[in-house]
Amino acid sequence: MTAPKKVLVMDDSELVLDTVKEALEQSGFSVVTAKDLTQLEERCSRGVPDLFVLDVQMPEMFGDDVGQVLRDVRKMKVPIVLFSSMDEASLAARVRDGGLDGCVSKSAGLGALVTCVASLLGAQGAS
């Protein structure tokens, strides 16, 4: 049995973090959460996750900017997905401009996010 894929979710809303974590864990993924840049740094210091899910509109920085730093400065090669209440067209433009891997509108629901994560990781969590 292989270890479950690890997903790091960053959002400034505790409610979003809790519900996304539960949905991804129910699908077999291992999930760690971060509500700000300090927690993100601390979580990443313990090991790079297999995928990042980032909110866009956060107090300290936009999620797509965080994604670009992870990709371009930190040289992390793992998929980075934006999960935001922004409209689909704006999200898609941010993904394209930031060289990120995907996006899901929060209005599309948790099922759409789980499907996106599973697709990018090539499998459901642990089998």
Long-range contacts (C-beta under 8 A, 24 or more apart in sequence): 1-126, 1-127, 2-126, 2-127, 3-30, 3-126, 4-28, 4-29, 4-30, 4-125, 4-126, 5-29, 5-30, 5-50, 5-51, 5-121, 5-123, 5-125, 5-126, 6-30, 6-31, 6-32, 6-47, 6-49, 6-50, 6-51, 7-31, 7-32, 7-49, 7-50, 7-51, 7-52, 7-53, 7-117, 8-32, 8-33, 8-34, 8-40, 8-43, 8-44, 8-49, 8-51, 8-52, 8-53, 9-33, 9-34, 9-52, 9-53, 9-54, 9-83, 10-34, 10-35, 10-39, 10-40, 10-52, 10-53, 10-54, 10-55, 10-58, 10-63, 10-66, 11-35, 11-54, 11-55, 11-58, 11-83, 12-36, 12-55, 12-58, 12-59, 13-55, 16-55, 16-106, 19-110, 20-53, 20-83, 20-110, 20-113, 23-110, 23-111, 23-113, 23-114, 24-113, 24-114, 24-117, 24-125, 25-125, 27-114, 27-117, 27-118, 27-124, 27-125, 28-124, 28-125, 28-126, 28-127, 29-117, 29-121, 29-124, 29-125, 30-125, 36-60, 37-61, 37-66, 40-66, 44-74, 48-76, 48-78, 49-78, 50-78, 50-79, 50-121, 51-78, 51-79, 51-80, 51-81, 51-117, 51-120, 51-121, 52-76, 52-78, 52-79, 52-80, 52-81, 53-81, 53-82, 53-83, 53-113, 53-117, 54-80, 54-81, 54-82, 54-83, 55-82, 55-83, 55-84, 56-82, 56-84, 56-86, 56-91, 56-94, 57-84, 57-85, 57-86, 62-94, 64-94, 64-95, 64-97, 64-98, 64-100, 65-98, 67-98, 67-100, 68-98, 68-99, 68-100, 71-98, 71-99, 71-100, 72-99, 79-120, 79-121, 81-113, 81-116, 81-117, 81-120, 83-113
